[in-house]
Amino acid sequence: MTNRNPIAPAAVRAAPPSTGHNPRSILAILSLAGFMANLDVFIVNVAFDDIAADFHGSSISDVSWVLNAYAIVFAALLVPFGRLADKVGRKRMFLLGMGLFTLASVACGVAPGLWWLVVFRVLQAAGAAALTPTSLGLLLAAVPAPKRLHYVRIWSAVAAVAAAAGPVLGGLLVTASWRWVFLVNLPIGVFGIIAARRKVPDSRDANVVNMPDIVGSVLLTAGVASLALAIVKGGDWGWSDGKTIGGFLVAALLLAAFAWRTEHHPVPVVEPDLYRVRSFAAANFAMVTFGLGMSAYLLITVLWMQNVWHWSVITTGFAIAPAPAMVPVVTVLAQRLVHKIPASVLSAMGCVLFAAGTILTLSRIGAHGSHYASELLPGHLLVGIGIGFTLPTVLASATHDLPQQRASTGSAVINMARQIGFVLGVSVLVAILGTPTNYPAAHTAFVHGWWTIAAVELAAAMACLGIVKRRSTTS
Protein backbone atom coordinates (compact mmCIF):
# COMPACT_ATOMS: atom_id res chain seq x y z
CA MET A 1 0.00 0.00 0.00
CA THR A 2 1.13 3.55 -0.64
CA ASN A 3 1.53 6.16 2.08
CA ARG A 4 -1.73 8.12 2.02
CA ASN A 5 -0.52 10.88 4.38
CA PRO A 6 0.98 13.67 2.24
CA ILE A 7 2.72 15.40 5.13
CA ALA A 8 4.21 12.37 6.85
CA PRO A 9 7.95 11.74 6.37
CA ALA A 10 8.60 9.44 3.46
CA ALA A 11 9.27 5.84 4.34
CA VAL A 12 11.70 5.66 1.47
CA ARG A 13 13.39 8.87 0.51
CA ALA A 14 13.75 9.73 -3.17
CA ALA A 15 17.15 9.43 -4.75
CA PRO A 16 19.28 12.56 -4.71
CA PRO A 17 19.27 14.78 -7.76
CA SER A 18 21.10 13.36 -10.74
CA THR A 19 24.62 14.55 -11.41
CA GLY A 20 26.09 15.41 -14.77
CA HIS A 21 23.07 17.43 -15.86
CA ASN A 22 22.71 21.19 -16.09
CA PRO A 23 19.75 22.26 -13.89
CA ARG A 24 19.28 25.45 -15.89
CA SER A 25 18.97 23.53 -19.15
CA ILE A 26 16.51 21.15 -17.52
CA LEU A 27 14.52 24.13 -16.19
CA ALA A 28 14.40 25.71 -19.66
CA ILE A 29 13.21 22.51 -21.37
CA LEU A 30 10.57 21.66 -18.78
CA SER A 31 9.36 25.25 -18.56
CA LEU A 32 8.92 25.26 -22.35
CA ALA A 33 6.68 22.20 -22.05
CA GLY A 34 4.66 23.83 -19.29
CA PHE A 35 4.43 26.99 -21.38
CA MET A 36 2.95 25.03 -24.31
CA ALA A 37 0.39 23.23 -22.16
CA ASN A 38 -0.79 26.40 -20.42
CA LEU A 39 -0.65 28.59 -23.52
CA ASP A 40 -3.24 26.47 -25.30
CA VAL A 41 -5.74 27.08 -22.52
CA PHE A 42 -5.90 30.77 -23.42
CA ILE A 43 -4.54 31.22 -26.94
CA VAL A 44 -7.88 30.34 -28.55
CA ASN A 45 -9.69 33.32 -26.99
CA VAL A 46 -8.90 35.79 -29.77
CA ALA A 47 -9.78 33.19 -32.42
CA PHE A 48 -13.40 32.94 -31.26
CA ASP A 49 -14.91 35.04 -34.03
CA ASP A 50 -12.72 33.53 -36.76
CA ILE A 51 -13.58 29.96 -35.76
CA ALA A 52 -17.30 30.79 -35.63
CA ALA A 53 -17.09 32.48 -39.04
CA ASP A 54 -15.21 29.56 -40.59
CA PHE A 55 -17.70 27.00 -39.22
CA HIS A 56 -20.95 28.65 -40.25
CA GLY A 57 -23.83 28.58 -37.81
CA SER A 58 -21.65 28.22 -34.70
CA SER A 59 -22.74 30.36 -31.73
CA ILE A 60 -20.57 31.69 -28.91
CA SER A 61 -21.88 28.90 -26.67
CA ASP A 62 -20.88 26.31 -29.30
CA VAL A 63 -17.39 27.75 -29.76
CA SER A 64 -16.97 27.96 -25.98
CA TRP A 65 -16.60 24.16 -26.01
CA VAL A 66 -13.31 24.55 -27.88
CA LEU A 67 -12.10 26.12 -24.62
CA ASN A 68 -14.11 24.10 -22.13
CA ALA A 69 -13.47 20.64 -23.59
CA TYR A 70 -9.73 21.26 -23.32
CA ALA A 71 -9.91 22.60 -19.78
CA ILE A 72 -12.26 19.87 -18.48
CA VAL A 73 -10.14 16.97 -19.77
CA PHE A 74 -6.94 18.76 -18.74
CA ALA A 75 -8.31 19.11 -15.19
CA ALA A 76 -9.61 15.53 -14.90
CA LEU A 77 -6.46 13.79 -16.17
CA LEU A 78 -3.78 15.86 -14.41
CA VAL A 79 -3.77 13.80 -11.21
CA PRO A 80 -4.14 10.30 -12.74
CA PHE A 81 -1.40 11.01 -15.26
CA GLY A 82 0.79 12.48 -12.52
CA ARG A 83 0.32 9.29 -10.47
CA LEU A 84 0.89 7.07 -13.50
CA ALA A 85 4.10 8.97 -14.26
CA ASP A 86 5.33 8.36 -10.71
CA LYS A 87 4.80 4.62 -11.31
CA VAL A 88 6.09 4.06 -14.87
CA GLY A 89 8.67 6.84 -15.01
CA ARG A 90 8.14 10.57 -15.37
CA LYS A 91 10.34 10.97 -18.43
CA ARG A 92 8.46 8.27 -20.34
CA MET A 93 5.11 9.90 -19.52
CA PHE A 94 6.51 13.32 -20.37
CA LEU A 95 7.66 12.22 -23.83
CA LEU A 96 4.36 10.41 -24.53
CA GLY A 97 2.44 13.51 -23.47
CA MET A 98 4.55 15.80 -25.62
CA GLY A 99 4.09 13.52 -28.63
CA LEU A 100 0.30 13.29 -28.18
CA PHE A 101 0.02 17.04 -27.62
CA THR A 102 2.01 17.79 -30.77
CA LEU A 103 0.07 15.37 -33.01
CA ALA A 104 -3.29 16.53 -31.64
CA SER A 105 -2.28 20.16 -32.28
CA VAL A 106 -1.70 19.34 -35.94
CA ALA A 107 -5.09 17.58 -36.07
CA CYS A 108 -6.73 20.70 -34.57
CA GLY A 109 -5.08 22.80 -37.25
CA VAL A 110 -6.66 20.75 -40.06
CA ALA A 111 -10.03 20.03 -38.37
CA PRO A 112 -12.86 19.96 -40.97
CA GLY A 113 -15.62 21.02 -38.57
CA LEU A 114 -16.27 22.57 -35.15
CA TRP A 115 -17.04 19.33 -33.32
CA TRP A 116 -14.03 17.62 -34.90
CA LEU A 117 -12.01 20.49 -33.48
CA VAL A 118 -13.53 19.85 -30.05
CA VAL A 119 -12.61 16.15 -30.28
CA PHE A 120 -9.01 16.95 -31.22
CA ARG A 121 -8.87 19.49 -28.37
CA VAL A 122 -9.77 16.64 -26.01
CA LEU A 123 -6.77 14.65 -27.27
CA GLN A 124 -4.59 17.74 -27.01
CA ALA A 125 -5.70 18.21 -23.41
CA ALA A 126 -4.78 14.60 -22.59
CA GLY A 127 -1.25 15.30 -23.81
CA ALA A 128 -1.10 18.52 -21.81
CA ALA A 129 -2.27 16.67 -18.69
CA ALA A 130 0.68 14.31 -19.04
CA LEU A 131 3.14 17.17 -19.55
CA THR A 132 2.27 19.44 -16.63
CA PRO A 133 2.75 17.30 -13.48
CA THR A 134 5.63 15.32 -14.98
CA SER A 135 7.53 18.48 -15.90
CA LEU A 136 7.45 19.68 -12.28
CA GLY A 137 8.21 16.22 -10.90
CA LEU A 138 11.23 15.86 -13.21
CA LEU A 139 12.41 19.34 -12.26
CA LEU A 140 12.19 18.76 -8.50
CA ALA A 141 14.05 15.46 -8.79
CA ALA A 142 16.85 17.01 -10.86
CA VAL A 143 17.77 20.07 -8.78
CA PRO A 144 19.36 20.37 -5.32
CA ALA A 145 16.92 20.78 -2.42
CA PRO A 146 18.02 24.36 -1.50
CA LYS A 147 17.18 25.56 -5.02
CA ARG A 148 13.83 23.81 -5.41
CA LEU A 149 11.60 26.68 -4.27
CA HIS A 150 13.45 29.12 -6.54
CA TYR A 151 13.07 26.81 -9.54
CA VAL A 152 9.41 26.12 -8.78
CA ARG A 153 8.75 29.86 -8.76
CA ILE A 154 10.42 30.25 -12.15
CA TRP A 155 8.47 27.27 -13.55
CA SER A 156 5.26 28.77 -12.13
CA ALA A 157 6.09 32.21 -13.53
CA VAL A 158 6.51 30.74 -17.02
CA ALA A 159 3.08 29.12 -16.67
CA ALA A 160 1.65 32.48 -15.58
CA VAL A 161 3.18 34.23 -18.59
CA ALA A 162 1.75 31.54 -20.89
CA ALA A 163 -1.72 31.95 -19.44
CA ALA A 164 -1.62 35.72 -19.77
CA ALA A 165 0.23 35.91 -23.11
CA GLY A 166 -2.00 33.46 -24.98
CA PRO A 167 -4.30 36.13 -26.45
CA VAL A 168 -1.30 38.16 -27.61
CA LEU A 169 0.33 35.31 -29.53
CA GLY A 170 -3.09 34.18 -30.70
CA GLY A 171 -3.75 37.60 -32.17
CA LEU A 172 -0.54 37.48 -34.16
CA LEU A 173 -1.19 33.97 -35.48
CA VAL A 174 -4.87 34.47 -36.31
CA THR A 175 -3.95 37.26 -38.74
CA ALA A 176 -2.70 34.45 -41.00
CA SER A 177 -5.34 31.88 -40.00
CA TRP A 178 -6.85 30.62 -36.75
CA ARG A 179 -5.42 27.22 -37.69
CA TRP A 180 -1.89 28.50 -37.03
CA VAL A 181 -2.84 28.83 -33.36
CA PHE A 182 -2.51 25.04 -33.26
CA LEU A 183 0.01 24.32 -36.04
CA VAL A 184 2.65 26.48 -34.33
CA ASN A 185 2.99 23.72 -31.71
CA LEU A 186 4.53 21.30 -34.24
CA PRO A 187 8.11 22.69 -34.35
CA ILE A 188 8.06 23.51 -30.64
CA GLY A 189 6.88 20.01 -29.76
CA VAL A 190 9.51 18.30 -31.93
CA PHE A 191 12.24 20.43 -30.35
CA GLY A 192 10.92 19.68 -26.85
CA ILE A 193 10.93 15.91 -27.44
CA ILE A 194 14.50 15.90 -28.79
CA ALA A 195 15.80 18.17 -26.04
CA ALA A 196 14.10 16.22 -23.24
CA ARG A 197 15.43 12.87 -24.49
CA ARG A 198 18.97 14.23 -24.43
CA LYS A 199 19.05 16.55 -21.41
CA VAL A 200 16.41 15.58 -18.83
CA PRO A 201 17.15 12.72 -16.39
CA ASP A 202 14.39 10.28 -15.48
CA SER A 203 12.82 9.86 -12.03
CA ARG A 204 9.96 7.94 -10.41
CA ASP A 205 8.40 7.27 -7.01
CA ALA A 206 9.24 3.76 -5.80
CA ASN A 207 6.32 3.90 -3.34
CA VAL A 208 3.69 3.98 -6.09
CA VAL A 209 2.48 0.43 -6.76
CA ASN A 210 -1.21 0.79 -7.68
CA MET A 211 -2.90 2.41 -10.66
CA PRO A 212 -4.96 5.58 -10.05
CA ASP A 213 -8.77 5.58 -10.05
CA ILE A 214 -9.79 5.80 -13.72
CA VAL A 215 -13.52 5.61 -12.91
CA GLY A 216 -13.11 8.58 -10.57
CA SER A 217 -11.48 10.55 -13.39
CA VAL A 218 -14.42 9.76 -15.67
CA LEU A 219 -16.90 10.87 -12.99
CA LEU A 220 -15.02 14.12 -12.47
CA THR A 221 -14.85 14.80 -16.23
CA ALA A 222 -18.54 14.09 -16.79
CA GLY A 223 -19.58 16.04 -13.68
CA VAL A 224 -17.69 19.20 -14.60
CA ALA A 225 -18.85 18.90 -18.23
CA SER A 226 -22.49 18.57 -17.15
CA LEU A 227 -22.14 21.59 -14.85
CA ALA A 228 -20.56 23.65 -17.65
CA LEU A 229 -23.29 22.59 -20.11
CA ALA A 230 -26.06 23.60 -17.71
CA ILE A 231 -24.45 27.01 -17.08
CA VAL A 232 -23.67 27.74 -20.74
CA LYS A 233 -27.06 26.65 -22.11
CA GLY A 234 -29.19 27.78 -19.17
CA GLY A 235 -29.91 31.14 -20.78
CA ASP A 236 -31.01 29.56 -24.06
CA TRP A 237 -33.01 26.73 -22.50
CA GLY A 238 -34.39 28.77 -19.61
CA TRP A 239 -33.12 28.45 -16.03
CA SER A 240 -36.29 26.67 -14.94
CA ASP A 241 -36.35 24.35 -17.97
CA GLY A 242 -36.14 20.64 -17.33
CA LYS A 243 -32.93 20.27 -19.38
CA THR A 244 -31.14 22.95 -17.32
CA ILE A 245 -32.32 21.53 -14.00
CA GLY A 246 -31.43 18.04 -15.22
CA GLY A 247 -27.92 19.19 -16.14
CA PHE A 248 -27.32 20.60 -12.65
CA LEU A 249 -28.80 17.48 -11.05
CA VAL A 250 -26.63 15.13 -13.12
CA ALA A 251 -23.56 17.24 -12.28
CA ALA A 252 -24.37 17.07 -8.56
CA LEU A 253 -24.83 13.29 -8.66
CA LEU A 254 -21.65 12.67 -10.65
CA LEU A 255 -19.53 14.94 -8.45
CA ALA A 256 -21.03 13.34 -5.32
CA ALA A 257 -20.08 9.92 -6.72
CA PHE A 258 -16.58 11.26 -7.40
CA ALA A 259 -16.32 12.49 -3.79
CA TRP A 260 -17.45 9.07 -2.51
CA ARG A 261 -14.82 7.25 -4.58
CA THR A 262 -12.21 9.72 -3.36
CA GLU A 263 -12.88 8.60 0.21
CA HIS A 264 -13.10 4.86 -0.51
CA HIS A 265 -10.77 4.03 -3.43
CA PRO A 266 -7.27 2.84 -2.44
CA VAL A 267 -5.67 5.17 -5.02
CA PRO A 268 -8.15 8.04 -5.50
CA VAL A 269 -7.82 10.85 -8.03
CA VAL A 270 -7.35 13.28 -5.14
CA GLU A 271 -6.01 11.99 -1.84
CA PRO A 272 -8.41 13.09 0.94
CA ASP A 273 -5.45 13.68 3.26
CA LEU A 274 -4.20 16.43 0.96
CA TYR A 275 -7.37 18.43 1.47
CA ARG A 276 -7.22 17.88 5.23
CA VAL A 277 -4.13 20.11 5.22
CA ARG A 278 -5.68 23.54 5.79
CA SER A 279 -3.17 25.51 3.72
CA PHE A 280 -3.40 23.14 0.75
CA ALA A 281 -7.20 23.19 0.81
CA ALA A 282 -7.19 26.99 1.00
CA ALA A 283 -4.74 27.21 -1.91
CA ASN A 284 -6.99 25.04 -4.06
CA PHE A 285 -10.14 27.01 -3.26
CA ALA A 286 -8.23 30.20 -3.94
CA MET A 287 -7.03 28.78 -7.26
CA VAL A 288 -10.54 27.80 -8.37
CA THR A 289 -11.93 31.26 -7.64
CA PHE A 290 -8.89 33.09 -8.97
CA GLY A 291 -8.90 30.96 -12.15
CA LEU A 292 -12.61 31.64 -12.63
CA GLY A 293 -12.04 35.38 -12.55
CA MET A 294 -8.87 35.24 -14.66
CA SER A 295 -10.35 33.21 -17.51
CA ALA A 296 -13.54 35.29 -17.52
CA TYR A 297 -11.55 38.54 -17.54
CA LEU A 298 -9.37 37.54 -20.49
CA LEU A 299 -12.37 36.37 -22.51
CA ILE A 300 -14.58 39.37 -21.68
CA THR A 301 -11.80 41.79 -22.65
CA VAL A 302 -11.28 40.07 -26.00
CA LEU A 303 -15.02 39.96 -26.72
CA TRP A 304 -15.44 43.66 -25.83
CA MET A 305 -12.63 44.72 -28.16
CA GLN A 306 -13.79 42.57 -31.05
CA ASN A 307 -17.59 42.84 -30.74
CA VAL A 308 -18.12 46.33 -29.28
CA TRP A 309 -15.05 48.21 -30.46
CA HIS A 310 -14.83 46.05 -33.63
CA TRP A 311 -11.05 45.82 -33.45
CA SER A 312 -9.06 43.31 -35.51
CA VAL A 313 -7.51 40.28 -33.85
CA ILE A 314 -3.98 41.65 -34.10
CA THR A 315 -5.01 45.01 -32.61
CA THR A 316 -6.82 43.15 -29.84
CA GLY A 317 -3.74 41.01 -29.15
CA PHE A 318 -1.43 43.98 -28.81
CA ALA A 319 -3.98 45.88 -26.71
CA ILE A 320 -4.01 42.99 -24.24
CA ALA A 321 -0.18 42.79 -24.19
CA PRO A 322 0.50 45.31 -21.37
CA ALA A 323 -1.11 43.08 -18.71
CA PRO A 324 0.88 39.90 -19.50
CA ALA A 325 4.00 42.07 -19.83
CA MET A 326 3.55 43.00 -16.17
CA VAL A 327 3.38 39.38 -15.00
CA PRO A 328 7.08 38.36 -15.20
CA VAL A 329 8.20 41.71 -13.77
CA VAL A 330 5.84 41.47 -10.82
CA THR A 331 6.70 37.80 -10.32
CA VAL A 332 10.36 38.74 -9.76
CA LEU A 333 9.25 41.36 -7.24
CA ALA A 334 6.93 38.85 -5.53
CA GLN A 335 9.81 36.39 -5.24
CA ARG A 336 11.73 38.98 -3.22
CA LEU A 337 8.76 40.14 -1.17
CA VAL A 338 7.73 36.61 -0.13
CA HIS A 339 10.66 36.58 2.32
CA LYS A 340 9.21 39.65 4.03
CA ILE A 341 5.46 39.29 3.43
CA PRO A 342 3.58 36.00 4.06
CA ALA A 343 2.50 34.23 0.88
CA SER A 344 -1.12 34.39 2.05
CA VAL A 345 -1.02 38.19 2.28
CA LEU A 346 0.91 38.59 -0.96
CA SER A 347 -1.49 36.44 -2.99
CA ALA A 348 -4.54 38.09 -1.38
CA MET A 349 -3.11 41.49 -2.26
CA GLY A 350 -2.82 40.35 -5.87
CA CYS A 351 -6.49 39.29 -5.94
CA VAL A 352 -7.56 42.67 -4.49
CA LEU A 353 -5.53 44.48 -7.16
CA PHE A 354 -7.18 42.27 -9.80
CA ALA A 355 -10.63 43.20 -8.47
CA ALA A 356 -9.70 46.89 -8.29
CA GLY A 357 -8.47 46.86 -11.89
CA THR A 358 -11.71 45.23 -13.05
CA ILE A 359 -13.85 47.81 -11.22
CA LEU A 360 -11.72 50.65 -12.59
CA THR A 361 -12.24 49.33 -16.12
CA LEU A 362 -16.00 48.97 -15.88
CA SER A 363 -16.31 52.48 -14.40
CA ARG A 364 -14.43 54.11 -17.29
CA ILE A 365 -14.90 52.05 -20.44
CA GLY A 366 -17.05 53.40 -23.29
CA ALA A 367 -18.48 52.38 -26.65
CA HIS A 368 -15.50 53.54 -28.71
CA GLY A 369 -11.91 52.30 -28.62
CA SER A 370 -10.38 55.71 -29.31
CA HIS A 371 -9.76 56.27 -25.57
CA TYR A 372 -8.08 52.94 -24.83
CA ALA A 373 -5.21 54.57 -22.90
CA SER A 374 -7.55 56.24 -20.42
CA GLU A 375 -10.50 53.84 -20.35
CA LEU A 376 -9.10 50.31 -20.37
CA LEU A 377 -5.32 50.45 -19.95
CA PRO A 378 -5.11 51.63 -16.27
CA GLY A 379 -7.38 48.88 -14.98
CA HIS A 380 -5.78 46.37 -17.34
CA LEU A 381 -2.34 47.06 -15.87
CA LEU A 382 -3.69 46.58 -12.34
CA VAL A 383 -5.08 43.21 -13.39
CA GLY A 384 -1.67 42.20 -14.77
CA ILE A 385 0.01 43.20 -11.52
CA GLY A 386 -2.55 41.19 -9.58
CA ILE A 387 -1.93 38.08 -11.71
CA GLY A 388 1.82 38.43 -11.17
CA PHE A 389 1.44 38.55 -7.39
CA THR A 390 -1.17 35.81 -7.07
CA LEU A 391 -0.74 32.99 -9.59
CA PRO A 392 2.93 32.00 -9.05
CA THR A 393 2.63 32.55 -5.30
CA VAL A 394 -0.39 30.25 -4.91
CA LEU A 395 1.11 27.57 -7.20
CA ALA A 396 4.40 27.56 -5.31
CA SER A 397 2.78 27.73 -1.85
CA ALA A 398 0.53 24.75 -2.54
CA THR A 399 3.42 22.38 -3.32
CA HIS A 400 6.34 23.77 -1.34
CA ASP A 401 5.63 21.97 1.94
CA LEU A 402 4.72 18.60 0.42
CA PRO A 403 7.28 15.76 0.53
CA GLN A 404 9.11 15.25 -2.76
CA GLN A 405 7.30 11.98 -3.51
CA ARG A 406 4.00 13.91 -3.45
CA ALA A 407 5.25 16.85 -5.54
CA SER A 408 3.80 15.63 -8.85
CA THR A 409 0.45 14.83 -7.24
CA GLY A 410 0.30 18.15 -5.38
CA SER A 411 1.18 20.07 -8.54
CA ALA A 412 -1.45 18.16 -10.51
CA VAL A 413 -4.16 18.86 -7.92
CA ILE A 414 -3.52 22.61 -7.77
CA ASN A 415 -3.43 22.81 -11.57
CA MET A 416 -6.62 20.75 -11.71
CA ALA A 417 -8.24 23.37 -9.46
CA ARG A 418 -7.08 26.12 -11.83
CA GLN A 419 -8.57 24.36 -14.87
CA ILE A 420 -11.89 23.78 -13.10
CA GLY A 421 -11.93 27.48 -12.29
CA PHE A 422 -11.23 28.21 -15.94
CA VAL A 423 -14.17 26.07 -17.10
CA LEU A 424 -16.51 27.76 -14.63
CA GLY A 425 -15.23 31.22 -15.63
CA VAL A 426 -15.87 30.71 -19.34
CA SER A 427 -19.25 29.08 -18.67
CA VAL A 428 -20.47 31.77 -16.27
CA LEU A 429 -19.33 34.56 -18.59
CA VAL A 430 -21.05 33.03 -21.63
CA ALA A 431 -24.24 32.69 -19.56
CA ILE A 432 -24.03 36.33 -18.41
CA LEU A 433 -23.30 37.82 -21.84
CA GLY A 434 -25.84 35.81 -23.82
CA THR A 435 -26.30 37.32 -27.31
CA PRO A 436 -26.72 41.12 -26.99
CA THR A 437 -28.30 42.76 -30.05
CA ASN A 438 -27.24 46.40 -29.50
CA TYR A 439 -24.75 48.49 -27.58
CA PRO A 440 -26.94 49.32 -24.53
CA ALA A 441 -27.76 45.65 -24.08
CA ALA A 442 -24.13 44.69 -24.64
CA HIS A 443 -22.90 47.32 -22.19
CA THR A 444 -25.28 46.11 -19.48
CA ALA A 445 -24.27 42.47 -19.97
CA PHE A 446 -20.56 43.30 -19.93
CA VAL A 447 -20.92 45.43 -16.79
CA HIS A 448 -22.62 42.49 -15.06
CA GLY A 449 -19.73 40.30 -16.21
CA TRP A 450 -17.07 42.67 -14.86
CA TRP A 451 -18.84 43.03 -11.50
CA THR A 452 -19.03 39.24 -11.23
CA ILE A 453 -15.31 38.95 -11.94
CA ALA A 454 -14.49 41.56 -9.28
CA ALA A 455 -16.66 39.78 -6.69
CA VAL A 456 -15.03 36.43 -7.47
CA GLU A 457 -11.53 37.90 -7.09
CA LEU A 458 -12.43 39.35 -3.69
CA ALA A 459 -13.63 35.88 -2.66
CA ALA A 460 -10.29 34.51 -3.89
CA ALA A 461 -8.50 37.07 -1.72
CA MET A 462 -10.31 35.77 1.35
CA ALA A 463 -9.36 32.20 0.44
CA CYS A 464 -5.72 33.22 -0.01
CA LEU A 465 -5.59 34.43 3.58
CA GLY A 466 -6.07 30.81 4.65
CA ILE A 467 -2.79 29.73 3.02
CA VAL A 468 -0.68 29.49 6.17
CA LYS A 469 2.78 28.13 5.52
CA ARG A 470 3.73 25.22 7.77
CA ARG A 471 7.26 24.37 8.79
CA SER A 472 8.19 21.24 6.89
CA THR A 473 10.61 18.67 8.27
CA THR A 474 11.14 17.12 4.88
CA SER A 475 12.96 18.41 1.86
TAFENKA-V7201 format. One record per backbone hydrogen bond with DSSP energy under -0.5 kcal/mol. NH is the residue of the N-H (numbers start at 1). CO is the residue of the C=O. If there is no record, write none. Layout:
BEGIN
NH & CO
NH & CO
END
This chain:
BEGIN
4 & 2
6 & 4
8 & 5
18 & 141
23 & 21
26 & 22
27 & 23
28 & 24
29 & 25
30 & 26
31 & 27
32 & 28
33 & 29
34 & 30
35 & 31
36 & 32
37 & 33
38 & 34
39 & 35
40 & 36
41 & 38
42 & 38
42 & 39
43 & 39
45 & 42
47 & 44
48 & 45
51 & 47
52 & 48
53 & 49
54 & 50
55 & 51
56 & 54
58 & 52
58 & 55
63 & 59
64 & 60
65 & 62
66 & 63
67 & 63
67 & 64
68 & 64
69 & 65
70 & 66
71 & 67
72 & 68
73 & 69
74 & 70
75 & 71
76 & 72
77 & 73
78 & 74
79 & 75
80 & 76
81 & 77
82 & 78
83 & 79
84 & 80
85 & 81
86 & 82
87 & 83
88 & 84
89 & 85
90 & 203
93 & 89
94 & 90
95 & 91
96 & 92
97 & 93
98 & 94
99 & 95
100 & 96
101 & 97
102 & 98
103 & 99
104 & 100
105 & 101
106 & 102
107 & 103
108 & 104
109 & 105
110 & 106
110 & 107
111 & 108
117 & 113
118 & 114
119 & 115
120 & 116
121 & 117
122 & 118
123 & 119
124 & 120
125 & 121
126 & 122
127 & 123
128 & 124
129 & 125
130 & 126
131 & 127
132 & 128
133 & 129
134 & 130
135 & 131
136 & 132
137 & 133
138 & 134
139 & 135
140 & 136
141 & 137
142 & 138
142 & 139
143 & 139
147 & 144
148 & 145
151 & 147
152 & 148
153 & 149
154 & 150
155 & 151
156 & 152
157 & 153
158 & 154
159 & 155
160 & 156
161 & 157
162 & 158
163 & 159
164 & 160
165 & 161
166 & 162
169 & 165
170 & 166
171 & 167
172 & 168
173 & 169
174 & 170
175 & 171
176 & 173
177 & 173
180 & 177
181 & 178
182 & 179
183 & 179
184 & 180
185 & 182
186 & 183
188 & 184
189 & 185
190 & 186
191 & 187
192 & 188
193 & 189
194 & 190
195 & 191
196 & 192
197 & 193
198 & 194
199 & 195
200 & 196
201 & 199
205 & 86
206 & 204
208 & 205
209 & 207
213 & 267
214 & 212
217 & 213
218 & 214
219 & 215
220 & 216
221 & 217
222 & 218
223 & 219
224 & 220
225 & 221
226 & 222
227 & 223
228 & 224
229 & 225
230 & 226
231 & 227
232 & 228
233 & 229
234 & 230
235 & 231
237 & 233
238 & 234
241 & 238
245 & 241
246 & 242
247 & 243
248 & 244
249 & 245
250 & 246
251 & 247
252 & 248
253 & 249
254 & 250
255 & 251
256 & 252
257 & 253
258 & 254
259 & 255
260 & 256
261 & 257
262 & 258
263 & 259
264 & 260
265 & 261
268 & 265
274 & 271
275 & 271
276 & 272
277 & 274
278 & 276
281 & 277
282 & 278
283 & 279
284 & 280
285 & 281
286 & 282
287 & 283
288 & 284
289 & 285
290 & 286
291 & 287
292 & 288
293 & 289
294 & 290
295 & 291
296 & 292
297 & 293
298 & 294
299 & 295
300 & 296
301 & 297
302 & 298
303 & 299
304 & 300
305 & 301
306 & 302
307 & 303
308 & 304
309 & 304
311 & 305
316 & 312
317 & 313
318 & 314
319 & 315
320 & 316
321 & 317
323 & 320
324 & 320
325 & 321
326 & 322
326 & 323
327 & 323
327 & 324
328 & 324
329 & 325
330 & 326
331 & 327
332 & 328
333 & 329
334 & 330
335 & 331
336 & 332
337 & 333
338 & 334
339 & 336
340 & 337
341 & 337
346 & 342
347 & 343
348 & 344
349 & 345
350 & 346
351 & 347
352 & 348
353 & 349
354 & 350
355 & 351
356 & 352
357 & 353
358 & 354
359 & 355
360 & 356
361 & 357
362 & 358
363 & 359
364 & 360
364 & 361
365 & 361
371 & 368
372 & 369
374 & 371
375 & 371
376 & 372
377 & 372
380 & 376
381 & 377
382 & 378
383 & 379
384 & 380
385 & 381
386 & 382
387 & 383
388 & 384
389 & 385
390 & 386
391 & 387
392 & 387
394 & 390
395 & 391
396 & 392
397 & 393
398 & 394
399 & 395
400 & 396
401 & 397
402 & 399
403 & 6
406 & 403
407 & 404
410 & 406
411 & 407
412 & 408
413 & 409
414 & 410
415 & 411
416 & 412
417 & 413
418 & 414
419 & 415
420 & 416
421 & 417
422 & 418
423 & 419
424 & 420
425 & 421
426 & 422
427 & 423
428 & 424
429 & 425
430 & 426
431 & 427
432 & 428
433 & 429
434 & 430
442 & 438
443 & 439
444 & 440
445 & 441
446 & 442
447 & 443
448 & 444
449 & 445
450 & 446
451 & 447
452 & 448
453 & 449
454 & 450
455 & 451
456 & 452
457 & 453
458 & 454
459 & 455
460 & 456
461 & 457
462 & 458
463 & 459
464 & 460
465 & 461
466 & 463
467 & 464
468 & 466
469 & 467
472 & 470
END
